[in-house]
Amino acid sequence: MAITAAMVKELRDTTGAGMMDAKKALTETDGDMEAAVDWLRTKGLAKAAKKSGRTAAEGLVAVKVEGGRGVAVEINSETDFVAKNADFQAMVAAIADVAVKSEDLDALKAADLDGKSVEDTITAKIATIGENMSLRRMASVNGDTVVSYVHNAATDGMGKIGVLVALTGDAAFGKQIAMHIAATNPAALNEAELDASVVEKERQVQIDIARESGKPEQVIEKMIVGRMKKFVAEATLMGQAFVMNPDLTVEDAAKEAGAEITGFVRLEVGEGIEVEKEDFAAEVAKAAKG
């Protein structure tokens, strides 16, 4: 029986198995979908399907720099215990190596890693370790000099927060900026790169707050100018007080160091993922019901 791409996709969606594994299962079972599912289960390759609904909010961020390009990738797991697993860490490191040569997340997922795509490598690791995992994000910077920093490092080049900084100037100063970014989590490099919708939303909030004071509109307008200036300073890297010397902004510190910061990336594990929580009593009751 001819094995079609649609059949392979259906089996992948059903079991969570990798593309090549799904195709092989269908070939071995002459296209019998149910038999193919059983074939994958006997090989331990269908475990991923049962895990895929569980939230993966732990894991690691890995950073890698080659020449003037730096990449950061976030690979999630369900528990911090797995993030400390040597096999998981080795996989994350290997994926980071591939990421340096990949243009974006989709290209990375499809890229070859020891004969399998990165996506299929992760699926196989799910079956081996028994937890849901996902390659969630990839970000990159390019510049004359690119430096990296990992906060709460689990091992070399990976941890809970990964930062990359692109700059012209001294790498040691760039490392200080990377540590600053890890601590302060700026929303953008400068005012020009701030999301306009975020700025407008903050402006409206501040206007509403000011109007509650009952002051005249002309006074409110002056208040808003000052408040928005403060907001921009706190939200942008260049406007923030430099953690190494709070008397200077990052922009001023860069000028003193003879450096120009041209870009940055900051990824933190689980950032923005909502994790459903149950209280202990509810969890016990649920377990008791089977």
C-alpha positions in Angstrom: 0.0 0.0 0.0 1.3 3.5 -0.9 2.1 5.5 2.2 0.9 9.1 1.7 2.0 12.3 3.5 -1.5 12.7 4.8 -1.3 9.3 6.5 2.1 10.1 8.0 0.7 13.4 9.4 -2.4 11.7 10.8 -0.2 9.2 12.7 2.1 11.9 13.9 -0.8 13.9 15.2 -2.3 10.8 16.9 0.9 9.5 18.6 3.4 12.5 18.7 6.0 10.3 17.0 8.6 11.8 14.7 8.0 11.9 10.9 10.5 9.2 10.0 9.3 6.9 12.8 5.6 7.4 11.7 6.5 6.6 8.1 8.4 3.5 9.1 5.5 2.3 11.3 3.1 2.7 8.4 5.5 0.9 6.1 6.0 -2.0 8.5 2.2 -2.4 9.0 1.2 -1.9 5.3 -0.6 1.3 6.1 -2.8 -0.1 8.9 -3.2 3.0 11.1 -4.2 1.1 14.3 -1.4 -1.4 13.8 1.0 1.4 13.2 0.0 3.0 16.5 0.7 -0.3 18.3 4.0 -0.7 16.5 5.1 2.7 17.7 4.0 1.9 21.2 6.0 -1.3 21.3 9.0 0.7 20.2 8.4 3.2 22.9 7.9 6.0 20.3 4.3 6.8 21.1 4.8 7.9 24.7 5.0 11.5 23.5 1.3 11.6 22.7 0.3 11.0 26.3 2.7 13.6 27.5 2.0 16.3 24.9 -1.0 17.8 26.9 1.1 18.5 29.9 2.5 21.9 30.5 6.3 22.2 30.0 7.3 25.4 31.8 10.6 24.4 33.2 13.8 23.6 31.2 16.8 25.5 30.0 17.9 28.5 28.0 21.2 27.9 26.1 23.3 30.6 24.5 25.9 30.1 21.8 28.2 32.7 20.1 30.2 32.2 16.9 32.0 35.2 15.5 29.6 38.1 15.2 26.5 36.0 15.7 24.9 34.9 18.9 21.8 32.7 19.5 19.6 31.8 22.5 17.2 28.9 22.5 14.6 27.9 25.1 13.8 24.2 25.4 11.2 23.4 28.0 10.5 20.4 30.1 7.8 19.6 32.7 10.1 19.6 35.8 13.3 21.2 36.9 14.5 17.7 37.7 14.7 16.9 34.0 16.5 20.3 33.4 19.3 18.9 35.6 19.4 15.6 33.6 22.8 15.2 31.8 21.1 13.7 28.7 18.7 16.6 28.4 21.5 19.1 28.9 23.5 17.3 26.1 20.6 17.6 23.8 20.1 21.3 24.6 23.8 22.0 23.9 23.6 20.1 20.6 20.6 22.1 19.5 22.3 25.4 20.4 25.2 24.4 18.2 22.8 23.8 15.3 20.9 27.0 16.1 24.0 29.2 15.3 23.7 28.1 11.7 19.8 28.4 11.5 18.0 31.5 10.4 14.9 31.1 12.6 12.9 28.7 14.8 11.2 26.9 11.9 14.6 26.4 10.2 16.0 25.1 13.5 13.2 22.6 14.0 13.8 21.2 10.5 17.6 21.2 10.8 19.6 18.0 10.8 21.0 16.8 14.1 22.9 13.5 13.9 20.6 12.2 11.1 17.3 13.4 12.5 15.6 16.7 12.5 15.9 18.7 15.7 12.1 18.4 16.2 12.2 14.6 15.8 15.2 14.5 18.2 13.1 16.2 20.9 10.2 13.8 20.2 12.6 10.8 20.7 13.9 12.3 23.9 10.3 12.7 25.2 9.9 8.9 24.7 13.2 8.2 26.5 12.9 10.5 29.5 9.1 10.4 29.8 8.3 14.1 30.1 6.8 16.5 27.6 9.4 18.9 26.1 9.3 21.6 23.5 11.6 23.9 21.5 9.8 27.1 22.3 11.8 30.0 21.3 15.0 31.1 19.4 16.4 34.6 19.2 19.6 35.9 17.7 21.8 39.1 17.5 24.6 40.1 15.2 27.3 42.6 15.7 31.0 43.5 15.7 31.2 41.9 19.2 28.7 39.6 20.7 28.9 38.5 24.4 26.7 36.1 26.3 25.8 35.6 30.0 23.8 32.9 31.7 22.2 33.5 35.1 21.6 30.5 37.4 23.7 28.3 35.2 22.9 24.6 35.3 26.1 23.9 33.3 28.3 25.7 30.8 26.3 27.9 28.5 22.8 27.2 29.8 20.6 28.1 32.7 17.4 29.8 33.7 18.1 33.2 32.0 20.2 33.6 28.9 21.4 37.0 27.6 23.2 38.1 24.4 24.5 41.6 23.8 25.8 43.0 20.5 28.1 46.0 20.6 31.0 47.8 19.2 33.6 48.1 22.0 35.1 46.2 24.9 33.7 42.7 25.5 34.2 43.0 29.3 31.9 46.0 29.3 29.5 44.0 27.2 29.5 41.3 29.8 28.5 43.9 32.4 25.7 45.0 30.2 24.5 41.4 29.8 24.4 41.0 33.6 22.5 44.3 33.9 19.9 43.0 31.3 19.5 39.7 33.2 18.7 41.7 36.4 16.4 44.4 34.9 14.7 42.8 31.9 14.3 45.9 29.7 11.5 45.9 27.2 13.5 47.5 24.4 16.9 48.9 23.5 15.7 52.5 23.3 12.5 54.6 23.0 12.4 54.1 19.2 12.2 50.4 19.6 9.5 50.4 22.3 6.2 48.9 21.2 4.0 51.9 20.3 0.8 50.1 21.6 2.5 49.5 25.0 3.5 53.2 25.2 0.0 54.4 24.3 -1.6 52.0 26.8 0.7 53.4 29.6 -0.1 56.9 28.5 -3.9 56.3 28.8 -3.4 54.7 32.2 -1.4 57.7 33.5 -4.0 60.1 32.1 -6.8 58.3 33.9 -4.8 58.3 37.1 -4.0 62.0 36.8 -7.7 62.9 36.1 -8.7 61.2 39.3 -6.8 64.0 41.1 -9.2 66.5 39.7 -6.5 68.8 38.4 -7.0 71.0 35.3 -6.2 69.5 31.9 -3.2 71.8 31.3 -1.7 70.6 34.6 -2.5 67.0 33.7 -0.7 67.4 30.4 2.5 68.5 32.2 2.2 65.6 34.7 1.9 63.1 31.8 5.1 64.3 30.1 7.1 63.7 33.3 5.5 60.3 34.0 6.0 59.0 30.5 9.6 60.2 30.5 10.1 58.1 33.7 8.3 55.1 32.1 10.5 55.2 29.0 13.6 55.4 31.1 12.6 52.4 33.2 11.5 50.3 30.2 14.5 50.9 27.9 18.0 49.6 28.3 19.6 52.9 27.4 17.5 54.8 29.8 17.9 52.6 32.9 20.2 53.3 35.7 23.3 51.1 35.3 23.4 48.5 38.0 27.2 48.7 38.2 27.0 52.4 38.8 23.5 53.8 39.4 24.7 57.4 39.1 24.9 56.7 35.3 22.3 55.6 32.8 23.4 52.7 30.6 23.6 55.1 27.7 26.0 57.3 29.7 28.1 54.3 30.8 28.4 53.1 27.2 29.7 56.6 26.2 32.3 56.5 29.0 33.4 53.0 27.9 33.6 54.1 24.3 31.1 51.5 23.3 27.9 51.4 21.3 25.2 48.8 22.2 23.4 47.7 19.0 21.1 45.0 20.2 20.3 42.4 22.9 18.3 39.3 23.6 17.0 38.1 27.0 15.2 34.7 27.3 14.0 33.4 30.6 12.7 29.9 31.1 8.9 29.6 31.2 8.4 33.3 30.6 4.7 33.9 29.8 3.6 30.3 30.2 0.6 29.9 32.4 0.8 26.8 34.6 -2.4 25.4 35.9 -2.2 24.8 39.7 -4.3 22.7 42.0 -4.4 23.0 45.7 -3.1 19.9 47.6 -6.5 18.8 48.9 -7.9 18.9 45.3 -5.0 16.9 44.0 -5.4 14.2 46.7 -9.2 14.0 46.0 -8.5 13.7 42.3 -6.0 10.9 42.8 -8.4 9.1 45.2 -11.1 9.0 42.4 -8.6 7.4 40.1 
